Structures are given as structure tokens and as C-alpha cells.
Amino acid sequence: MNAIKKPTFTGPELTGLSAREVVHKLKTKEIKPQEALDAAYTRISQVEPTINAIPTLCEERARQSIEQLSRHGKLHHNHAGWLAGLPIGIKDLTAVAGVKTTFGTVGLKNNIPEQSDVLVQTLEARGGLVVGKTNTPEMGAGGNTFNEVFGYTRNPWDIRKNAGGSSGGAAASLASGEVWLSHGSDLAGSLRTPAAFCGVTGFRPSPGRVGGGPPPAAFLMEGISGPMARDVEDIALFMDAMCGYDPRVPLSIEAPAIPFQQSVKESNEKVKIAFAPDQNGFAPVEAEIRQILEQAMLKVEANGGTVELACPELPNLYDTYITLRGMHYGAVNARLPKDIQQHFKQTLKENIETGINLSADAIYSAIRDRTTLYHNVQEFLLHHDVLALPVVGLEPGLVEDEYPATVDGVPVTDYIDWLRFSFLATTTGMPAIAMPAGFTASGMPVGIQLIGPPRGEAKLLQVAKAVEEAVSLSNTPIDPVIKQSNK
């Protein structure tokens, strides 16, 4: 089931390397930033008409940014996250000064911010060169990346299928070799689902680790940014580039004393994993997905790890998460001007309605129940390194389908219901990583999700590296796979 022939890759040689390899070449001046940009834009021109992952490019701005590298380097060249001129992607929910930032909605299709988001400022100061904005569903609402401004983003493994959402453009750009690192964000698995669907890696950090919530509601901890890459060590590099305290971001926390890149190198195979393939019956999972994840766990055991079928008690998780999510939409999207909201798709309007109609009792109960859930998971992880779950319970569907009708024969009640495996990390504030675990019989990637202890990014990366080595899948990019349509 996992033995598929990997698609070819015909992009520039440089784009097939890891981010850390390219950064090393940039630091040692074996290549110049101009060459990295040339390679990225060449690859973008090759695949963008097919996958539509980075619909807004800013090549002139990126090349002008090279002039700032010397000044930034004087301040940050010894920083663990110094990127030295590496091209990166930024999700189209996050402001980049002078670059169209649409949020995937018609009401903002011509929006050009004057100032970059704090995270973008940080990444550029640490040597990142923004090549463009990656596609997202409208206002980030959806597990399938499409909108009325730019259209569908397609999965490089089969362009008939969706790339996940809401960081679908970021995941597809990585899988196809357009960039080496791409920024994502996550509320209901928005960087975890695309990572799983596109065969890359997405990391949802602890709240504050790489900043906070959306600027209008920066004290919210549910929707947060995170790194996406093609393997675990590149995630560690991007984490080091992103993290650190900034007084402009109220939830932000200090960078760890030991860089994540150093921590991940201390990984060993003797990991202890609790595996919950349906999360105590909380979410359905199709038999093929379950089997692939079980095979991955067997490989971890064969490599020296321990895997136990176990899951903490998770009372009221569904209602708690839905309420917290509603508070996010009520505080953020519901407060946008009416001339922007009038263009919203129906599922986005429904999210807003849920948020503004929450009862006080539901909000207070969610605050209390979140605390119970946090302590249950925190105590559970005293006896296990991580909790392993599916990312989603099925493989990607067609791009034309906003969300699946069923999962393992169980009807999906609304567009968020099929993303239940994303709820736990968001609700408890635990870090989570989605990473490749295998392939379906049809050749589509399958991801596994690992949830680590509070502020336990370093440990989580170490375990993820051990899993990555045990599963032993290629992490090089691919050419988009064009198959005959079923229609």
C-alpha cells in the first residue's frame, strides 16, 4: 500500500534540496540570494499554471529585499534562525507591505497593506525573502483551498484533488518545489490538513511561540501561525527563524535557550507513543487510513520505539472547541465592515452566525471545560512522549467538493465536522505536528499527527524526527501529477 512510484521532479536542482542545505550554501556564499530567487521563480513559472499555489508574486520586491540582507545580517547573522536570503512563502491571510493581501475574499481583492505583519517583519529581518502570497480559502475558512479571487489550489499528487486548507497554497508550493519553507496558520488543522494531503510537514506551535492570534484580536490563542516545510529538520530551522518575544504581540514568548535545530539533532529512536486511531471514538477514520497509520507505528516499534493504544479522557471536547472557534469568528470576522462581509460564502457566514449567537453559559462552560481537557492531556503526557492521531480520516477529495459528505460511512454534519482530529491541540494549546506516514492505494499521501506536552516543541520535534526516520519516506518535491478526470 505504501510502495508507490514517486513522481518525477524536473525543477531546478537547487529547488530539490532541503532548506537547510540551501541556507548553508547561502551562508558560505557558495550561491547568492539572486540564484536562490532565480531557482524559485523558475520553478514557480513551471508549475503555477497547473496547481495555483502562489497566485500573488512579488518578484521585484523580493529582489529589492536582497539589498537589505547586509544590514540585517550585521544584526542577526549569528541568530539560529538566520535564513541568509532564502526565498519563502507567506499565506494570504498575513500582511506583507506593498503586496496584495486579499484574504481570499472579493471585498479585499485590491487590498495592499502599507505595513507587514510583525511575523513577516521578523522573518525578513532574519534573512527571509518573500516570493509571494500563498492561496487560502476565503478568510481561511475551509479545509479545501479555493476562493472567488484566485480559484482552486490543486494537489500536486493528483491535480484533480484538493490540497487541503486553509494553508493549501503553502503545502502545494512545498510539495512541488516552488519554495523551501512556507508560512502557514492553523485554527482547525489549517496547516495540518494540507500537510497531510500534500505529503509535507506542518507544525502548529504552542500559542505565543511564533506570535499570537490575528492582529485585531491578538489575545486569542486558537488561530496561530506556524512553519511548513518538507521535513522535520527544516521545520526546526523555520521555527528558529520565527520564534521570540515581541512586545507588540501580547501572547509571544521568549525563544528557547537551546535552538530547535540543536534539539532535533538529539533525537533517538526510543520514543514512547500513545496511539489513538479514532480518538476514543471521537472521530471516524476510513479503514485504509487506519491501516497506513498502524503500519507507520509498527515501523516505529521495529526501529526501537514503544507504541501503546491509549487516549486520555476528553470530556466535552466537541462543544468546547466549537464554542472557542465561534468566539474567534465573533471577535474577528463578524467585526469586519459590511461591504466586506457581503461577499462571504455561505459556510463562512454560518461560522460567524455561530459565533455571535453563543450564549454566555456556552462561553463560560468552554473556559472551564478547556481547563479540564488541558489537565487531562498534560497528565497523560507525563507517561508518553506524544499522542499520535490521524490528521484527517480520509484521503483528499476532488477540488470541486468543498468538504466530504461522509467519513467511513458516517455523515458529515457541516464543513468543520470532518476535521475533528484537529480539535484537541487547538483546544488545549498543545503543540502538534502533521507529517507524512504513507500513501493510499491511489497514490495520495497520508499524514500522522503527533501532539506534544505543553510548550514541548523541542521534545515533539525529537519524536517527529524519530518517526520520520522509522517511516523513511522520500521528502523531495515532485512534478504535479496529471491524471485522467473521473468526470
ABEGO torsion letter per residue (X at the ends): XABBBBBBBABBAAAABBAAAAAAAAAAGABBAAAAAAAAAAAAAAAAAAAGABABBBAAAAAAAAAAAAAAAAAAAABAABAGGBBBBBBAABBBBGBBBAGGBAAAAABBBABBBAAAAAAAAAGBBBAEBBBBBBGGBEABBBBAAAEBBBBAABAABBAEOAAAAAAAAAAAGABABBBBBBABGAAAAAAAAAGBBBBBBBBGAAEBBBAABAABAABBBBBBBABAAAAAAAAAAABEBBAABAABBBBBABBAAAAAAABBABBBBBBBAAGGGABBBBAAAAAAAAAAAAAAAAAGBBBBBBBBBBBGAAAAAAAAAAAAAAAAAAABBAAAAAABBAAAAAAAAAAAABBAAAAAAAAAAAAAAAAAAAAAAAABABBBBBABABBBBBAABABBABBGGBBBABAAAAAAAAAAAAAAGBBBBBBBAEBBAAGBBBBBBBBBBBGAAAAAAAAAAAAAAAAGBBABBBBBBBBBBAX
